[in-house]
Amino acid sequence: MRHSRLMQLAVICGLAWSPAAVAQEAAKKGGSDAQFRAMDTNRDGKLSPAEHAAGAKKMFDTMDRSRDGKVTAAEMDAAHHRMTGKSPATGEMSSDEKIKVVDRNGDGILTAEEHAAGSKTMFRKMDTNKDGFLSPAEVEAGHAKFLSRKAEGESRK
């Protein structure tokens, strides 16, 4: 159960990966495809663990407006709104729910270490063909599988 929840947050945190300006543009254009291209810094059509980790760190830094190495639900909500111009979609996990997925100490705050560990775990889970890279299809499938509350609820069963 805890492992599945960890995967969910890793996807959530790891998918908005690009630098703030690129992520904002990609989100406005509606696309994980654009986000993927932004993270694929060497333009080889796949994400390496290093590219994924760098993108996840940039996303964490984008969310951490107070620059204290921690992200609260309010900061996560604000980052989502800044990047997309919208509130989370109906049925999407709330920021509190996302944080709970990898909040190791149960304090309701996402630390940089918790975020990095979740992103690393998610990379391994999304790499379904076990080639050490993520394809656009693997990222899209991982995102679709773990982003919704429905998937979060199913993982608890």
N, C-alpha and C positions, 0 to 999 in steps of 0.2 A: 504494500500500500504506500509506504513512504517513498519507495523507489519510483513508482509511477507518478506520484505528485512531484517529485524532483524533476522528472523528465518534462512535465508540463511547464514548470516555470522556466526551465532552461530554454525551451522553445520560445516562450513568451519573451524572455529577456534577450535571447540570442537572435531573434528575428528582426529586431529594429536596429540592427547592428551598425549601420553606417554612420559616418560623421553627421553631425546635426543637419547641416544644410542639405546634404544629399538625401538623408533620411526623410526630411520634411518634404522634399520634392517627390521622392518615391512614394511616400504615403499619400500625398495629395493626388498623385496619378493612379493610386490604387494598386500598388503592386509589390508583392513579394518578389516578382521577377526583377523589378527595378532595384529593390533592396539587395537582392542577390548580386546583381551586376556591380552595385556599389561596393560590396564586400569583396568581390573577386578582384583584388588589387592587381594581380598579375595577368588578368584577362584570359585565363586558360579554360574557363567554363566550368570550374569546380572550385570548391572551398577547401583549403587545407586547414588543419587544426589551428595553425598560427593565424590565418586570415579570420577564421571564426572567432578565436579568442580576442584578437585585436578589435574586431567589430563589436563583440560583446562588451569589452571594456569601454569603448567609445560610447556605447549606449548607456552603460552605467553612469559614465561621466556626464552625459547629457541629462540624465534623470536627477543626478545629485547636485541640485542647484545650490545647496548650502555648502558644498565642497567639504563635507565632514566625513566622507567615506561611507556614508549610510544613505539609504533611500527609504523614505516613508511612503505610505500610500498616497498622501497628498502630493508629494513630489512626483510620484509615478503618474498620477492622474494629470497633473499639470504638464508633464512631458508629453503624454499621449495627446493632450489637447493642442499643445504647441506644434507637434509634428503632423497631426492630421487635421486640425481645425474642428474636430468633432469629439463628442463624448464616446466612450466605449459602446459598441453595438449591443443590442438586447441579446442576452444569452451568452455574452462574453464574460469571462471571469472578471471580477472586480480586482482592483489593485490589492486590497487586503487579502483576497483569496490567492492571488499570484504570489504575494510575499510569503504566505503561510506554507506554500509548497516547499520552499527550501530554507525556511527560517529555522536554522538548527537550534538556536537557543530559545526560541519561542517568544522573543520580545516584540514581535510585530514590525521589525525593521529589517530591511535587507542590507547586509554589509557587502562590501566589495568582494570579500573572500567567499561568502555564500553565493553571490552571483557568479563568480568565476567558476566555482566548483559545479554549480548547476549547469552552466553553459558547457563545460567540459563533458559532463555526463550526457547531456543532450546530444552533443556531437556524436558520441559513440552510439547512442540509440538511433539517431537519424541515419547513420551510415549503415544502411541495411545490407548493402552488398559487401561490406567489410573491406573496402579498398583503401581506407584511410583518407578519403575525400568525400565531400558532399556534393551531389549533383543538384541542379535546380529541382528535379523531380523529388529527390529525397527531402529537400528542405520544404517543398510545398506539401508533401504528404505528412511530414512531421508537424508542420504548422496546422494543417487541417485537423489532424488527429488530436492534438493536445490543447488547442486554444479555447475551446468552448467549455462552458460549465457542464454540459452533458458529458463530455469526455472526462472531465475532472470527477464527476459523480460516478461514472462507470468504473474509474480506476480504483475507487474506494471499495468496490464490491469484492 
